[in-house]
Structures are given as structure tokens and as C-alpha cells.
Amino acid sequence: MSLLRTLSCMLSGGDNATGGQAQGLVLQPAWDYLRQNHHDLLSSPLFPVVLSVTTYFLLVGVYTLLDLLAPTWPCISRYRLRPEGAVTWPNIWTTLGVTVRNHLLYIFPATVAQWLWRPPTPLPVEAPTLWSFFLGVLGCTVVFDFQYYLWHLLHHRVPWLYRTFHAVHHQYNQPFSLVTQYLSGWELFNVGFWATVDPVLLRCHCLTTWGFMVFNIYISTEDHCGYDFPWATHKLVPLGLWGGAPMHDAHHQRPGTNFAPFFSHWDRLGGTHSAPTACGR
């Protein structure tokens, strides 16, 4: 909890008067436009859910198109982590079917409940500063990474938890983007709960919260996409601090390793780190 208090204090009060005003000017015009022209949409309890679901399906749509083109397009297949494992239409329909089912059974009822019982979100007049925006997204990502590392490790080490809840995600040992939410309802609930609660714990601005939601979905999908593009996040973060798609591919190959979803430090400290396997490219 001390870490959460420290991060929340940095987010809410870490700017001096001059620096904070200068940074706030960067996002303020865009925030003013959004607040004045789309107030009802942004303040609706439905907006975060619509934003998350739309972002996810847009991303997996792009990656699925790449999966279908890869067998005949060398410029795409050269970046596949495992080019020998083509993604087929049965793979797509199976994973998409489970994803849609989970959204109808779990996401949709929760969304309706929020719409009926939760009041509109108050939109502050001031935008977050660039510092608090990026620090907020980073802070939420660090906290989420630690939460999921513990949850993931527990569900692999306890056989009943693995069989009952997590095994469905490991039916594919060569992940592709639609495997991201090929989950049990319990796992989807946990992931969604932490992604929703962490910005509240860190007292993030609502714009920062939405930024974290989009970023979290992007890097989760990238982890499972099965590609190692030059712009991949693990190539942009220095010192090997980010696992990325190669590390998560190794986890699906060797399920006793690489439990952290994003960063690599918890697996290194916990002795569960494993380097990516050769992919035969």
C-alpha cells in the first residue's frame, strides 16, 4: 500500500506551479474540446467499456488480417515468431466464439448494471499534465503487471486453479491475437477488475484512466500477436526490461516460465525467467 500511496501522491501533487501550468497547456485544448463537444458520451458509465471493447476488436482485426495474409506475403511472414504455425479459419472462429460469448455473458451484464446504477462520471475542468498522464499510465501498468504476475503464478502452481480456470488459455501453444481474450470468465473478470480499479487506487485523471485502458489492451494484444515487428514494445524499452511477444510465446511453449504479462523483472527475481526459443526464421 505504501507504493500505491507514493504513486498517487506523485500523480496528484508532483507538479510545481510553473512546470505544471506549462505541461497542462499541452493537453488542455484537446481536453476542452472533448469535454465541451462530447460531454455526455465521455461522462457515461458505458464509455470506458465501449472504448475498451472497440480498441480490442480493432487491434485483433488488424492482426487477424495479417495472420490471413502471412502465408502468401513474405513481408509479413518474416516477422512471425513461428512462421510454420499458420493461423487457420477454425482457429479464428473458435477463439472469436469464446471471446464473444464471454463478452455477452460477463461484459454486457456488467455494462448494463453500470448504466442503471452508476451515476455519470464528473469530468474535471483541468486536463492532466503530460507528466501526470504518462506517470499515471506507467504506474497503472506497473501495478497491473505485479497483480497479474501473482495471479498467473498461483494459477499455474495450484493444479485445481489451472484446470478449472486457466487451462483454456493454454489450448494454443502458438499464440495469435485472438488468444488474448480466449479466457475463462473468471480470468476475464479479474483482468477487467484490476484494469478498472488500479487508476482509482492511484487517483488518476479520467483522461489518464482511458489512456491506460487503451495502452493495456494494446500491449496485451501485442504480447499474444505472434509477431516480432521492429516497432515492438520490447525493442523500444531498453535493458531487456520488457518481455513482449517473444517472452509470452516462450510461456506458451514452456508454461512454467515467464508469468509476468509485460515487464521482465518479476520473473528474473522469482527465478521463472526463460529466454525465447529459436523460431526457425
C-alpha positions as CSV (number, residue, x, y, z in Angstrom):
1,M,0.0,0.0,0.0
2,S,2.9,2.4,0.6
3,L,3.8,2.1,-3.1
4,L,0.3,3.0,-4.1
5,R,0.3,6.0,-1.7
6,T,3.6,7.2,-3.1
7,L,2.4,6.9,-6.7
8,S,-0.9,8.6,-6.0
9,C,0.9,11.5,-4.3
10,M,3.2,11.9,-7.2
11,L,0.3,11.8,-9.6
12,S,-1.9,14.3,-7.7
13,G,0.7,16.7,-6.4
14,G,4.0,16.2,-8.1
15,D,4.0,19.4,-10.3
16,N,5.3,22.8,-9.3
17,A,3.3,25.8,-10.3
18,T,5.2,26.8,-13.4
19,G,6.1,23.4,-14.7
20,G,2.6,22.1,-14.1
21,Q,0.9,25.0,-15.9
22,A,3.3,24.6,-18.9
23,Q,2.7,20.9,-19.2
24,G,-1.1,21.3,-18.7
25,L,-1.3,23.6,-21.7
26,V,-0.3,20.7,-24.0
27,L,-3.4,18.6,-23.2
28,Q,-5.8,21.3,-22.1
29,P,-7.1,22.4,-25.6
30,A,-7.8,18.8,-26.6
31,W,-9.5,18.1,-23.2
32,D,-11.6,21.3,-23.5
33,Y,-12.8,20.2,-27.0
34,L,-13.7,16.7,-25.8
35,R,-15.4,18.0,-22.7
36,Q,-17.4,20.7,-24.4
37,N,-18.4,18.7,-27.5
38,H,-18.7,15.1,-26.2
39,H,-19.5,15.6,-22.5
40,D,-22.5,13.2,-22.4
41,L,-20.6,10.4,-24.2
42,L,-17.4,10.8,-22.0
43,S,-19.3,11.0,-18.7
44,S,-21.4,8.0,-19.4
45,P,-20.6,4.9,-17.4
46,L,-20.7,3.0,-20.7
47,F,-17.8,4.9,-22.3
48,P,-14.9,3.0,-20.7
49,V,-16.4,-0.3,-21.7
50,V,-17.2,0.8,-25.2
51,L,-13.6,2.2,-25.5
52,S,-12.0,-1.0,-24.3
53,V,-14.1,-3.4,-26.4
54,T,-13.7,-1.2,-29.5
55,T,-10.0,-0.9,-29.1
56,Y,-9.6,-4.7,-28.6
57,F,-11.6,-5.7,-31.7
58,L,-9.9,-3.1,-33.9
59,L,-6.5,-4.4,-32.9
60,V,-7.3,-8.1,-33.3
61,G,-9.0,-7.3,-36.6
62,V,-5.7,-5.8,-37.9
63,Y,-3.6,-8.7,-36.5
64,T,-6.1,-11.3,-37.9
65,L,-5.8,-9.8,-41.3
66,L,-2.0,-10.1,-41.1
67,D,-2.5,-13.7,-40.0
68,L,-4.5,-14.5,-43.1
69,L,-2.1,-12.7,-45.4
70,A,1.1,-14.0,-43.9
71,P,1.1,-17.4,-45.7
72,T,1.3,-15.7,-49.1
73,W,3.0,-12.4,-48.1
74,P,6.7,-12.9,-47.2
75,C,6.9,-9.3,-46.0
76,I,4.6,-10.3,-43.2
77,S,5.6,-13.9,-42.5
78,R,9.2,-12.9,-42.0
79,Y,8.2,-11.3,-38.7
80,R,6.2,-14.2,-37.4
81,L,7.7,-15.7,-34.3
82,R,6.7,-19.2,-35.6
83,P,6.1,-19.0,-39.3
84,E,5.5,-22.7,-39.5
85,G,2.2,-22.3,-37.5
86,A,-0.3,-20.7,-39.8
87,V,-3.5,-19.3,-38.2
88,T,-6.5,-21.0,-39.8
89,W,-10.2,-20.1,-40.0
90,P,-11.1,-22.8,-37.5
91,N,-8.6,-21.2,-35.0
92,I,-10.2,-17.8,-35.7
93,W,-13.8,-18.9,-35.3
94,T,-13.1,-20.9,-32.1
95,T,-11.3,-18.1,-30.3
96,L,-13.7,-15.4,-31.6
97,G,-16.6,-17.5,-30.4
98,V,-15.3,-17.8,-26.9
99,T,-14.4,-14.1,-26.8
100,V,-17.9,-13.0,-28.0
101,R,-19.5,-15.5,-25.5
102,N,-17.6,-14.0,-22.6
103,H,-18.5,-10.5,-23.6
104,L,-22.2,-11.4,-23.8
105,L,-22.2,-13.4,-20.5
106,Y,-19.9,-11.2,-18.4
107,I,-19.1,-7.8,-20.0
108,F,-22.6,-7.0,-21.3
109,P,-24.4,-7.6,-17.9
110,A,-21.8,-5.7,-16.0
111,T,-22.2,-2.8,-18.5
112,V,-25.9,-2.8,-18.2
113,A,-25.6,-2.8,-14.4
114,Q,-23.2,0.2,-14.5
115,W,-25.6,2.1,-16.9
116,L,-28.5,1.5,-14.5
117,W,-26.9,2.2,-11.1
118,R,-23.7,4.2,-11.6
119,P,-24.0,8.0,-11.9
120,P,-22.3,9.8,-14.8
121,T,-18.6,10.4,-14.3
122,P,-17.8,14.0,-13.4
123,L,-15.3,15.5,-15.9
124,P,-12.8,17.9,-14.3
125,V,-12.2,21.2,-15.9
126,E,-8.5,20.9,-16.0
127,A,-6.6,18.4,-18.1
128,P,-3.8,16.3,-16.6
129,T,-0.3,17.5,-17.2
130,L,1.9,15.5,-19.5
131,W,3.9,14.3,-16.5
132,S,0.9,13.1,-14.6
133,F,-0.6,11.5,-17.7
134,F,2.5,9.4,-18.6
135,L,3.4,8.7,-15.0
136,G,-0.2,7.6,-14.4
137,V,-0.2,5.2,-17.3
138,L,3.2,3.8,-16.2
139,G,2.1,3.5,-12.6
140,C,-1.1,1.6,-13.5
141,T,0.9,-0.7,-15.8
142,V,3.5,-1.5,-13.1
143,V,0.8,-2.2,-10.5
144,F,-1.2,-4.3,-13.0
145,D,1.9,-6.2,-14.0
146,F,2.6,-7.2,-10.4
147,Q,-1.0,-8.2,-9.7
148,Y,-1.2,-10.4,-12.8
149,Y,2.2,-11.9,-12.1
150,L,1.0,-13.2,-8.7
151,W,-2.4,-14.3,-10.1
152,H,-0.8,-16.1,-13.1
153,L,1.9,-17.8,-10.9
154,L,-0.8,-19.0,-8.5
155,H,-3.0,-20.4,-11.3
156,H,-0.1,-22.4,-12.7
157,R,1.2,-23.7,-9.3
158,V,-2.1,-24.8,-8.0
159,P,-3.4,-27.7,-10.2
160,W,-7.1,-27.1,-9.4
161,L,-6.9,-23.4,-10.3
162,Y,-5.1,-24.2,-13.6
163,R,-7.5,-27.0,-14.6
164,T,-10.6,-25.0,-13.6
165,F,-9.8,-21.5,-14.8
166,H,-6.5,-21.0,-16.8
167,A,-6.1,-24.1,-18.9
168,V,-8.4,-22.9,-21.6
169,H,-5.9,-20.1,-22.4
170,H,-3.2,-22.6,-23.0
171,Q,-5.0,-24.7,-25.5
172,Y,-2.9,-22.8,-28.1
173,N,0.9,-23.2,-27.6
174,Q,1.5,-20.8,-30.5
175,P,-0.5,-17.6,-29.6
176,F,-2.1,-15.2,-32.0
177,S,-4.0,-12.1,-31.3
178,L,-7.4,-13.6,-30.6
179,V,-5.9,-15.8,-27.9
180,T,-5.5,-12.6,-25.8
181,Q,-9.1,-12.9,-24.5
182,Y,-9.5,-16.7,-25.1
183,L,-10.1,-17.0,-21.4
184,S,-12.4,-18.4,-18.7
185,G,-14.9,-15.9,-17.4
186,W,-13.1,-15.9,-14.1
187,E,-9.8,-14.7,-15.7
188,L,-11.6,-12.1,-17.8
189,F,-13.3,-10.8,-14.7
190,N,-10.0,-10.5,-12.8
191,V,-8.2,-8.8,-15.6
192,G,-11.0,-6.3,-16.2
193,F,-11.3,-5.7,-12.4
194,W,-7.7,-4.7,-12.0
195,A,-7.6,-2.6,-15.1
196,T,-10.6,-0.7,-13.7
197,V,-9.6,-0.4,-10.1
198,D,-5.9,0.5,-10.5
199,P,-6.5,4.0,-11.9
200,V,-8.9,4.6,-9.0
201,L,-6.3,3.5,-6.4
202,L,-3.7,5.8,-8.0
203,R,-6.3,8.7,-8.2
204,C,-5.7,9.2,-11.9
205,H,-7.5,11.8,-14.1
206,C,-10.2,10.2,-16.2
207,L,-8.2,11.0,-19.4
208,T,-5.2,9.1,-17.9
209,T,-7.5,6.2,-17.0
210,W,-8.7,5.9,-20.6
211,G,-5.1,6.2,-21.8
212,F,-4.1,3.3,-19.5
213,M,-7.1,1.2,-20.7
214,V,-6.1,1.6,-24.4
215,F,-2.4,1.1,-23.7
216,N,-3.1,-2.0,-21.5
217,I,-5.2,-3.6,-24.3
218,Y,-2.6,-2.7,-26.9
219,I,0.3,-4.3,-25.1
220,S,-1.8,-7.3,-24.0
221,T,-2.7,-7.9,-27.7
222,E,0.8,-7.4,-28.8
223,D,2.0,-10.0,-26.3
224,H,-0.2,-12.6,-28.0
225,C,0.1,-11.4,-31.6
226,G,2.8,-13.9,-32.6
227,Y,4.9,-11.2,-34.4
228,D,8.2,-9.6,-33.6
229,F,7.9,-6.3,-35.5
230,P,10.7,-3.7,-35.5
231,W,8.4,-1.3,-33.5
232,A,7.5,-3.9,-30.9
233,T,7.4,-2.5,-27.3
234,H,10.2,-4.8,-26.1
235,K,12.5,-3.3,-28.7
236,L,11.7,0.2,-27.6
237,V,12.2,-0.4,-23.8
238,P,15.9,-0.6,-23.0
239,L,17.9,-3.1,-20.9
240,G,15.6,-6.0,-21.5
241,L,13.1,-4.7,-19.0
242,W,10.1,-5.6,-21.2
243,G,9.2,-9.1,-22.1
244,G,6.9,-8.7,-25.1
245,A,5.6,-11.2,-27.6
246,P,8.8,-13.4,-27.7
247,M,8.7,-13.9,-23.9
248,H,5.0,-14.7,-23.9
249,D,5.5,-17.0,-26.8
250,A,8.1,-18.8,-24.7
251,H,5.5,-19.0,-21.8
252,H,3.0,-20.8,-24.1
253,Q,5.8,-23.2,-25.2
254,R,7.1,-23.7,-21.6
255,P,4.1,-22.8,-19.3
256,G,6.3,-22.9,-16.1
257,T,8.1,-19.7,-17.1
258,N,7.6,-16.0,-17.9
259,F,4.5,-15.3,-15.8
260,A,4.6,-11.5,-15.8
261,P,2.5,-10.1,-18.6
262,F,4.7,-7.1,-19.5
263,F,7.9,-6.4,-17.6
264,S,10.6,-9.0,-17.1
265,H,11.9,-8.1,-13.6
266,W,9.5,-10.2,-11.5
267,D,10.4,-13.4,-13.5
268,R,14.1,-12.6,-13.1
269,L,13.7,-12.1,-9.4
270,G,11.5,-15.1,-9.0
271,G,13.6,-17.5,-11.0
272,T,10.9,-18.1,-13.6
273,H,12.5,-16.1,-16.4
274,S,13.1,-18.0,-19.7
275,A,14.7,-16.7,-22.9
276,P,12.6,-17.1,-26.1
277,T,13.2,-20.3,-28.0
278,A,14.6,-20.3,-31.5
279,C,11.8,-19.8,-34.0
280,G,13.4,-21.1,-37.2
281,R,13.1,-17.9,-39.2
